[in-house]
Amino acid sequence: MHRAASTSERFRAEGGHLPQPPRAPPAPARLRAAPGPTGAGAPQSRLKSRPPPSPSFPPAVRSLSVHRSTPSSRGRQQRAGPMAAKSKSEGSSAPGCFGYPLSIFFIVINEFCERFSYYGMRAVLVLYFKYFLRWDDNLSTAIYHTFVALCYLTPILGALIADSWLGKFKTIVSLSIVYTIGQAVMAVSSINDMTDQNRDGNPDNIAVHIALSMTGLILIALGTGGIKPCVSAFGGDQFEEHQEKQRSRFFSIFYLSINAGSLISTVITPILRAQECGIHSRQQCYPLAFGVPAALMAVSLIVFVAGSQMYKKVQPQGNIMVRVCKCIGFAIKNRFRHRSKEYPKREHWLDWASEKYDKRLIAQTKMVLKVLFLYIPLPMFWALFDQQGSRWTLQATTMDGDFGAIQIQPDQMQTVNPILIIIMVPIVDAVIYPLIQKCKINFTPLRKITVGMFLAGLAFVAAALVQVQIDKTLPVFPAAGQAQIRIMNLGNSNADVTFLPDLQNVTVLPMESTNYRMFETSQLKSVIISFGTESRSENIDSSSNTHTVTIKNAATGIVSSLRSDNFTSKPEEGNNLIRFVNNLPQTVNVTMGDTDFGILEETSISDYNLFSGGRTDDIVIVADSTNCTTTSEALGYGGAYTIIINECSQDVTQLRYVEDIQPNTVHMAWQIPQYFLLTCGEVVFSVTGLEFSYSQAPSNMKSVLQAGWLLTVAFGNIIVLIVAGASKLSEQWAEYVLFAGLLFAVCIIFAVMAYFYTYIDPNEVEAQLDEEEKKRRIKQDPDLYGKESEAVSRM
């Protein structure tokens, strides 16, 4: 069994579907796979758990099931008439290949392409918000988590449509069309040249791109969420009752396709995004990064429809979630109607539904609500977990991704999670849990969930420590009412510089420069430059708050130039800002790579231009009739540099590199510990949570808990919106600590709830209800037991 199939979130994203028990007796399969009537088929998780305990049936039900599962009994059922055939499915036995229905291969390819499409698009989404739509970190994070939350709210809608109206096949096809259109709209929204009328590289009408992006994301959320509870269940429908072994293997292959699609796309789409494309100007290629997932989604739809004639299409049979909700609603309404003291109290508030609903449904609903109550603290875990794709990716943009032979993109760091999953799942399963058992520690499921939440909190503490180190390398930019200035001495003697009206004085050595010095704007009006007895004044432009002044004692006297630096933040995504200063007595023209810096007079400073970090480029300097060509140094990532031209002759080119903004010095590898802690927490949280839910839920209500589990993910992303919006913390490390503290507090609350929780066996409860029902019926008709025994013996 492919235990380490994937990443965390896919365990509940795909969406952690819980299998419904088949009417045939449970087979010794590794995973319960037969879909139930509610559309929550098999666990479609990126991270597979151990097989949950097979539900036991009352003796009478088991004996009848055994007879139904034999070929001869199925033949008798088919001969019984059209009603029996209609209750199973449309169509007859499907063509097979190696003992498997041929139709499942279309479903597996469909799932691979769909997961590639979804996770590929999502991997680059937060960077698209920040760098293309020009949103700040907080708004980018908010919209990202709103989208993820919507993706986990819509599966309930998809299950209701499939089970109560269209059926799984038509639901998958219909919503896949919506899904494909959404991906195509996202690709179109990222085409910069669509509104770049002046061809300056920036969209002229950003509102058009925002509107298209939001439309595309809504359609994608409806599509991916709507088909989430249907695809795995539809795959389970393709097997006959005697194919339990093939069905179990199918789900292993199904999980493998999910893992392959999501993992490969998370690696590839950031590479596509990092390419440069465009008609009028070269930009990061978001159309390609979104277009490839859109194409894969179209392929997914075509492949799925191509197998239409081979599918077994089970008719909609109603959704148990609707019955549960109606039962709860009636109980509340009935209790409200009988709220006066003249009506006797009942043992449980759900007992007020007994006037309309049978005792079995009420008892099963009580068991489900007992588990759902434990779900209340769980969204806090997902609030932290899903920030891998938002805050942690944004954190990586300020780090050094140079891993020697390869340069890791910030959004590629998300692949650390699935890689660690592959490593950690077998280790935890085969080593950690057995060691804990040998130490005679009662490591119950709820304790495992508590430990998982605690580890996720530690992961955010680690993220905060990394952020503190990053903040130490960040430059300090002037706030409102402040200005900063640096002096570059290009001459061959000391220069004395006085800042007016503050009267501060600094001596700058030959061929050296000062760091940026901070002033109140009112205290920086001009500078006096002195070389020996000669002096010169340079007035400061008050419209800018960051300045560079170059000074030189030339043969003709003091020469100086003032330049506004015009940057307000550190370069991101590993890019560098580069500019040139001419320290030659003649005018020069400078070109670096494909970028022309223009003509520079003596001591003149060019504008900054953006270059990819870590690479070298050819520098061509044309001075009078002399062409000087050299290769630049391999600069760092995320810095700003001034390159001073000190000499240019036929054989000699002398350049000096000055660091204006320090490049990223904290390596992305320092994110691995926080990913490791979060992945360990996920392994013991996600797997155990679904196993626990499965073991504590009635056999026909797994889908209700599946809906509850998906809602915890949705609410977790909503918590991110609330906390990040309400905290107003200016420091990112403080926000990480806040989330960690909240999860630790919730962890304590959950531990207390778990301490008072009493484990139950739903099968025993249901068997007891069956026995009570049987006694009641025998009491009403004493001859009933003999009639049932005779019927069974005849079968």
Disulfide bonds with the S-S distance in Angstrom:
Cys277-Cys285 2.04
Cys628-Cys648 1.67
